[in-house]
Every structure is written in C-alpha cells, then in structure tokens.
C-alpha cells in the first residue's frame, strides 16, 4: 500500500498523454508501472521507442509491492479528485482479486485491473559515450525555436525530428520540412566535438517540452541509437531516428545580398490581416519590397483581394511570394523587434534573422509562386 498527495501523483503521470497510447495491441503498454526505487517511488511508462521514469514522494506500507495500472484511466481518476486530496493505492494478488489495484481517496474508491510489472519491458541503453549539461532554459528555447519546422510527412521519416549536432563552442539544433528550415545554436562548455549528429524524434521533443522546467539544468547523454535526458527525479529515454538528415547547410543561401529590415510586430499584424482573404489551399502572399515600404498582397478569385503596406528599411526592390502561415510561424519564433530579411531573387530562399542575434540562429523560407 502507498499513500501520496494528488499533486505528487499527478506530476508523475504528466507524460501519460504523450507516451502511453490509449489503444494498444500490446496490453501492457497501456499501463504505467509504480515501482520502488531509492528515495521513494517512480512511475515508469513506455511505448518501446520512448520511455519515462519519474520519481515522486509517497508513504509506503510494509506490504507494498510494485504494480501496473491503466495509465490514462489512473491519470483521469487522479485529475478528478479534489485538490490537496490524499490518495491511497493498494495492489492485491490473491484468489479473490487477482492482479487488481484499489485506488481510494475520501469516499471515492476505484478497482482497476493490473498486469505484472515484469511484463513492462525497460529500454536497454548500453554505453552513452557523448554527454553535455546545459540549462533547461536554453534547451527549451532551442527546441521551441526549431520544433515548428519538423516535418509531419511520414514518408520522409528522417525529417520527423530535430537534428542535433556539435558546432563551434556549442550544439546546433535544426529542423526542416522542405518548405522552411530553422536553426538554433546554444553555447555549451566542453561540447563533445566528436559526437555524431542525431535525429531526436518529434514525440520525444514534445515530451521534453512538457517536462523541462524553466530553471535548472539537464544532462543529455547519447550514442548512435539512443538518447537520454536526465533531470532531478526524471529520466527520459528515447530511440533516435535511424536515418540520414540532409545536408541542410547547402539549403541556406550564402549570397543573398538584398538586405531589408522590418519590425516583426508590424509584419505579423499585417500578414494576419491580409491573409483573411486567403483559403486553406491558397495561402500564397506577394511581398513587394521597395526603398522604404513593404506591400503585402493576396488575390483570391473566390473571395476578392487584400493589400496592406508597412514601413521597412532597405534600398532594394524585389517581389517574392511566401506561404503566409509559414511567415507567421517564423515571426512568432523570432522576435517582435527588428527582423532582418536577406533576399536574392524571386525563386531563391529567404533568410530571416533577428538583428544582433547569434549568426547561427536563423530561419529559411522557400518562396512560392504567386
């Protein structure tokens, strides 16, 4: 038997919605294991590609034994209990109630089916020779700045994650879906310069964004096939995507000589207004740059047209088309202040940067025909 607070158990079950599938051909993968470890208890969950271990505080009775319970159901039960509630869980294995778990709180009582903890396999990590430690704030900012560009096209599975690899005095994080590319640098002391570049799956990135606190440090360890993120009381283990990330450096233009500066907040607001006339299929927007103004235009044969002009700085004259939704995504991950746009011609990719930011931090947008 164990007794714990609602807040403690709720935190331990926080990744159930991300990792545990509601419908599973392997029944044990729908369950969460509650196991004794040094310092208390841990909740362990896996889908065989991603595994989380989260410790939490609880008072244990002498009769306590490890058990598993349906993850989503247990989380829902806990979420519906009053704040501050005490929860008692007792696992039984006898003839009258084989492999069952009883959850009690106040006048509420739930009897859940259970499966043996030995059935829930644990991921074999092996040696993890490459490692670095970084602030959680920096890592959160990096994955947030590039995660929007992860591809959801399953046929190009090697784009379904974030590419992490060593750079000069730090680590680089890159994502692309073929229409846009985002890159972010974080400074890391003693970064493993000889480490291989690896692709962190989209599902792992989502789990990371949920468990990384705003303050603190996270240690990252990896080899060619697996990666582990270690936080106080939490360990997230993931398989890596087995594929070759494209040579993204070739996609980033090096000779875009036309430089324009525009205020991000103004551009975002103007794009949102002009795109009102667009449809889900037709989001192509014309960007006409002149010496001191940027004119945004959309023509929709079914709905009409829209145009707006905002101020910009630069002495270049060029017209180019972009997907308006991709432009909004890019701005939201840059800044509301000045954004520098580097252009060449209407068929060449554009590079967006924040003035004064690290040179490696950028977003590349592919043009569209308008």
C-alpha positions as CSV (number, residue, x, y, z in Angstrom):
1,X,0.0,0.0,0.0
2,X,1.1,3.6,-0.7
3,X,-0.3,7.0,0.3
4,X,0.6,10.1,-1.7
5,X,-0.7,13.6,-2.5
6,X,-2.8,14.3,-5.6
7,X,-0.2,16.9,-6.8
8,X,2.7,14.4,-6.5
9,X,1.0,11.6,-8.3
10,X,-0.4,13.9,-11.0
11,X,3.1,15.2,-11.7
12,X,4.4,11.7,-12.0
13,X,1.6,10.9,-14.5
14,X,2.2,14.0,-16.5
15,X,3.6,12.3,-19.6
16,X,1.0,9.6,-19.9
17,X,-0.9,11.5,-22.6
18,X,2.3,11.9,-24.6
19,X,3.8,8.4,-24.3
20,X,1.1,5.9,-23.4
21,X,-1.2,5.0,-26.3
22,X,-4.9,4.7,-25.4
23,X,-5.4,1.8,-27.8
24,X,-2.5,-0.7,-27.9
25,X,-2.1,-4.1,-29.5
26,X,0.2,-4.9,-26.6
27,X,-1.9,-4.6,-23.4
28,X,1.0,-3.9,-21.0
29,X,2.0,-0.8,-23.0
30,X,-1.3,0.9,-21.9
31,X,-0.2,0.6,-18.3
32,X,2.0,2.6,-16.0
33,X,4.3,0.8,-13.6
34,X,4.6,2.1,-10.0
35,X,7.9,0.8,-8.6
36,X,10.0,1.2,-5.5
37,X,13.4,3.0,-6.0
38,X,16.0,4.6,-3.8
39,X,14.4,7.7,-2.3
40,X,10.7,6.7,-2.9
41,X,8.6,5.6,-5.9
42,X,8.8,6.0,-9.6
43,X,6.2,6.0,-12.4
44,X,7.5,4.2,-15.5
45,X,5.9,4.3,-18.9
46,X,7.0,3.3,-22.4
47,X,5.8,2.8,-26.0
48,X,9.0,0.8,-26.7
49,X,10.5,3.8,-28.6
50,X,10.2,6.4,-25.7
51,X,10.4,5.7,-22.0
52,X,10.0,8.0,-19.0
53,X,10.9,7.4,-15.3
54,X,9.5,10.0,-12.9
55,X,10.1,9.7,-9.1
56,X,7.5,11.0,-6.6
57,X,7.0,11.2,-2.9
58,X,4.8,8.6,-1.1
59,X,4.5,6.8,2.3
60,X,4.9,3.1,1.8
61,X,3.3,0.4,3.9
62,X,5.2,-2.8,4.8
63,X,3.0,-4.7,2.4
64,X,3.8,-2.5,-0.6
65,X,4.6,-4.3,-3.9
66,X,5.2,-2.9,-7.4
67,X,2.3,-2.9,-9.7
68,X,0.9,-1.6,-13.0
69,X,-2.3,0.2,-13.7
70,X,-4.0,1.6,-16.9
71,X,-2.2,4.8,-17.5
72,X,-4.9,7.0,-18.9
73,X,-7.6,5.8,-16.5
74,X,-5.4,6.3,-13.5
75,X,-4.5,9.8,-14.7
76,X,-8.2,10.7,-15.2
77,X,-9.1,9.4,-11.8
78,X,-6.4,11.5,-10.1
79,X,-7.3,14.6,-12.1
80,X,-10.9,14.4,-11.0
81,X,-10.1,14.2,-7.3
82,X,-10.2,17.4,-5.1
83,X,-7.0,19.5,-4.9
84,X,-4.9,18.6,-2.0
85,X,-6.5,15.2,-1.7
86,X,-4.6,12.2,-0.2
87,X,-4.6,9.1,-2.4
88,X,-4.1,5.5,-1.2
89,X,-3.3,2.8,-3.6
90,X,-3.2,-0.9,-2.7
91,X,-2.2,-3.7,-5.1
92,X,-3.6,-7.1,-4.4
93,X,-2.8,-10.5,-5.8
94,X,-5.0,-13.2,-4.3
95,X,-7.5,-15.7,-5.5
96,X,-10.5,-13.4,-4.9
97,X,-9.0,-10.4,-6.6
98,X,-6.1,-11.5,-8.9
99,X,-3.9,-8.7,-10.2
100,X,-6.0,-5.7,-9.1
101,X,-5.3,-2.3,-7.9
102,X,-7.6,-0.3,-5.5
103,X,-7.4,3.5,-5.5
104,X,-9.0,5.3,-2.6
105,X,-9.4,9.0,-1.8
106,X,-12.0,10.3,0.7
107,X,-15.3,8.5,-0.1
108,X,-14.1,7.5,-3.6
109,X,-13.0,4.0,-4.4
110,X,-11.9,2.5,-7.7
111,X,-10.9,-1.0,-8.5
112,X,-8.6,-1.3,-11.6
113,X,-7.2,-4.2,-13.4
114,X,-3.5,-4.7,-13.3
115,X,-0.7,-6.6,-15.1
116,X,2.7,-7.8,-13.8
117,X,5.4,-5.1,-13.8
118,X,7.8,-7.7,-15.2
119,X,5.7,-7.6,-18.5
120,X,6.6,-3.9,-18.9
121,X,10.0,-4.0,-20.6
122,X,12.7,-1.4,-19.9
123,X,14.8,0.1,-22.7
124,X,18.4,-1.2,-22.8
125,X,20.6,1.9,-23.1
126,X,24.1,0.4,-23.4
127,X,27.0,2.8,-23.2
128,X,26.3,6.5,-23.8
129,X,29.7,8.0,-24.5
130,X,28.6,11.5,-25.5
131,X,27.3,13.9,-23.0
132,X,26.9,17.6,-22.0
133,X,24.9,19.6,-19.5
134,X,23.0,22.7,-20.3
135,X,20.4,25.0,-18.7
136,X,16.9,23.9,-19.2
137,X,16.0,27.4,-20.3
138,X,18.4,27.3,-23.2
139,X,17.3,23.8,-24.3
140,X,13.6,24.8,-24.1
141,X,14.4,27.9,-26.2
142,X,16.3,25.9,-28.8
143,X,13.7,23.1,-29.3
144,X,10.9,25.7,-29.3
145,X,12.7,27.8,-31.9
146,X,13.0,25.0,-34.4
147,X,10.3,22.5,-33.4
148,X,7.7,24.2,-35.6
149,X,9.6,23.2,-38.7
150,X,9.6,19.5,-38.0
151,X,8.0,17.6,-40.9
152,X,4.9,15.6,-40.3
153,X,5.2,13.7,-43.6
154,X,5.9,10.1,-42.6
155,X,7.3,9.1,-45.9
156,X,10.3,11.3,-45.2
157,X,10.8,9.9,-41.7
158,X,14.3,11.4,-41.4
159,X,12.7,14.8,-41.2
160,X,10.3,13.8,-38.4
161,X,12.6,15.2,-35.7
162,X,15.2,17.7,-34.6
163,X,18.8,17.2,-35.9
164,X,21.3,17.8,-33.1
165,X,25.0,18.0,-33.8
166,X,28.1,19.7,-32.4
167,X,29.1,23.2,-33.6
168,X,31.8,25.6,-32.7
169,X,31.7,26.0,-28.9
170,X,28.2,24.5,-28.6
171,X,25.4,22.5,-30.1
172,X,23.2,23.1,-33.1
173,X,19.6,22.2,-33.4
174,X,18.0,22.0,-36.9
175,X,14.6,21.1,-38.3
176,X,13.1,21.3,-41.7
177,X,10.0,20.1,-43.6
178,X,11.3,21.0,-47.0
179,X,9.4,24.3,-47.1
180,X,11.2,26.0,-44.2
181,X,14.2,25.4,-42.1
182,X,15.0,26.6,-38.6
183,X,18.4,26.5,-36.9
184,X,19.4,27.4,-33.3
185,X,22.7,27.4,-31.5
186,X,23.3,27.0,-27.8
187,X,26.6,27.6,-26.1
188,X,27.9,24.5,-24.3
189,X,31.0,24.2,-22.3
190,X,33.0,21.1,-23.2
191,X,30.6,20.2,-26.0
192,X,31.6,16.7,-27.5
193,X,33.1,17.9,-30.8
194,X,33.5,14.3,-32.0
195,X,29.9,13.3,-31.3
196,X,27.7,12.1,-34.2
197,X,24.8,14.2,-35.3
198,X,21.5,12.5,-34.3
199,X,17.8,13.0,-35.1
200,X,15.6,13.4,-32.0
201,X,12.0,12.2,-32.8
202,X,9.1,14.6,-32.8
203,X,7.3,12.7,-30.0
204,X,10.4,12.9,-27.8
205,X,10.7,16.7,-28.4
206,X,7.0,17.1,-27.4
207,X,7.7,15.1,-24.2
208,X,10.8,17.2,-23.5
209,X,8.8,20.5,-23.8
210,X,6.4,19.2,-21.1
211,X,9.0,18.1,-18.5
212,X,11.7,20.7,-18.8
213,X,11.4,23.2,-16.0
214,X,12.1,26.9,-16.8
215,X,15.1,26.9,-14.3
216,X,17.7,24.2,-13.7
217,X,20.0,22.0,-15.7
218,X,19.5,18.9,-17.9
219,X,22.2,16.4,-18.8
220,X,22.0,14.8,-22.2
221,X,23.7,11.5,-23.0
222,X,23.6,9.6,-26.3
223,X,25.1,7.1,-28.7
224,X,24.3,6.2,-32.3
225,X,20.9,4.8,-31.5
226,X,19.6,6.2,-28.2
227,X,19.5,9.4,-26.2
228,X,18.8,10.1,-22.5
229,X,17.7,13.3,-20.8
230,X,18.4,13.4,-17.1
231,X,16.7,15.9,-14.7
232,X,16.3,15.7,-10.9
233,X,13.8,13.0,-10.3
234,X,13.2,12.4,-14.0
235,X,14.8,10.4,-16.8
236,X,13.6,10.4,-20.4
237,X,15.0,7.7,-22.7
238,X,14.4,7.7,-26.5
239,X,15.4,5.8,-29.5
240,X,16.8,8.0,-32.3
241,X,15.5,8.2,-35.8
242,X,17.6,5.8,-37.9
243,X,18.2,7.9,-41.0
244,X,20.4,10.4,-42.7
245,X,19.5,14.0,-42.1
246,X,20.0,16.0,-45.4
247,X,23.0,18.3,-45.8
248,X,21.0,21.3,-44.6
249,X,23.9,23.7,-45.0
250,X,23.5,23.6,-48.8
251,X,19.9,24.9,-48.4
252,X,21.0,28.1,-46.6
253,X,21.8,30.8,-49.1
254,X,25.2,32.4,-48.7
255,X,25.0,35.2,-51.3
256,X,21.6,36.9,-50.5
257,X,22.8,40.5,-51.0
258,X,19.5,42.3,-50.7
259,X,19.0,43.2,-47.0
260,X,15.7,44.5,-45.7
261,X,14.8,45.2,-42.0
262,X,11.2,45.2,-40.8
263,X,9.6,45.3,-37.4
264,X,8.4,41.8,-36.5
265,X,5.3,43.0,-34.7
266,X,4.2,45.2,-37.6
267,X,4.8,42.4,-40.2
268,X,2.9,39.8,-38.2
269,X,-0.1,42.0,-37.7
270,X,-0.2,43.0,-41.4
271,X,0.2,39.3,-42.6
272,X,-2.7,38.3,-40.3
273,X,-5.0,40.9,-41.7
274,X,-4.1,40.3,-45.4
275,X,-4.4,36.6,-45.1
276,X,-8.0,36.8,-44.1
277,X,-8.9,36.8,-47.8
278,X,-7.0,33.6,-48.4
279,X,-8.2,30.0,-48.3
280,X,-6.7,26.9,-46.7
281,X,-5.4,25.8,-50.1
282,X,-4.3,29.2,-51.3
283,X,-2.1,31.0,-48.8
284,X,0.4,32.5,-51.3
285,X,1.1,36.1,-50.4
286,X,3.1,38.6,-52.6
287,X,5.8,40.6,-50.7
288,X,6.8,43.6,-52.8
289,X,9.8,45.4,-51.2
290,X,10.8,48.9,-52.2
291,X,13.1,51.5,-50.8
292,X,11.1,52.3,-47.7
293,X,7.9,50.2,-47.8
294,X,6.7,46.6,-48.0
295,X,3.4,45.9,-49.7
296,X,1.6,42.6,-48.9
297,X,-1.0,41.4,-51.4
298,X,-3.3,38.4,-51.8
299,X,-5.6,37.8,-54.7
300,X,-8.3,35.2,-54.3
301,X,-10.6,34.6,-57.3
302,X,-13.3,33.2,-55.0
303,X,-13.2,35.9,-52.3
304,X,-11.5,39.0,-53.6
305,X,-8.2,40.7,-52.8
306,X,-6.4,42.4,-49.9
307,X,-3.4,44.7,-49.7
308,X,-1.5,46.4,-46.9
309,X,1.7,48.5,-46.8
310,X,4.1,48.7,-43.8
311,X,7.4,50.5,-43.4
312,X,10.7,48.8,-43.9
313,X,14.4,49.8,-44.2
314,X,16.4,48.9,-47.2
315,X,17.2,50.2,-50.7
316,X,16.3,47.0,-52.6
317,X,13.4,46.5,-55.0
318,X,12.2,42.9,-55.2
319,X,8.9,40.9,-55.3
320,X,8.7,37.4,-53.9
321,X,5.9,35.1,-52.7
322,X,5.7,33.2,-49.4
323,X,3.2,31.0,-47.7
324,X,1.6,33.4,-45.2
325,X,1.2,30.8,-42.5
326,X,4.9,29.9,-42.7
327,X,5.7,33.6,-42.4
328,X,3.6,33.9,-39.3
329,X,5.2,30.8,-37.8
330,X,8.7,32.2,-38.5
331,X,8.0,35.6,-36.9
332,X,6.5,34.0,-33.8
333,X,9.8,32.2,-33.2
334,X,12.0,35.2,-33.9
335,X,11.0,38.5,-32.2
336,X,8.6,41.4,-32.3
337,X,11.5,43.8,-32.8
338,X,13.6,44.2,-35.9
339,X,13.9,41.2,-38.2
340,X,16.5,41.2,-41.0
341,X,15.3,39.6,-44.2
342,X,18.0,38.6,-46.7
343,X,16.9,38.1,-50.3
344,X,18.3,37.4,-53.7
345,X,15.7,36.8,-56.4
346,X,12.1,35.7,-56.5
347,X,13.0,32.0,-56.8
348,X,15.7,31.9,-54.1
349,X,15.1,31.1,-50.4
350,X,15.0,34.0,-48.0
351,X,16.9,34.1,-44.7
352,X,15.3,35.6,-41.6
353,X,17.3,36.7,-38.6
354,X,16.9,38.9,-35.5
355,X,19.2,41.9,-35.5
356,X,22.1,41.3,-33.1
357,X,21.3,37.6,-32.6
358,X,23.9,34.8,-32.9
359,X,24.8,34.2,-36.6
360,X,23.7,30.6,-36.5
361,X,20.2,31.5,-35.4
362,X,18.1,31.8,-38.5
363,X,15.0,30.6,-40.4
364,X,15.0,29.9,-44.1
365,X,11.8,30.2,-46.1
366,X,11.3,28.7,-49.5
367,X,9.4,31.0,-51.9
368,X,6.1,30.1,-53.6
369,X,4.6,31.2,-56.9
370,X,2.0,34.0,-56.7
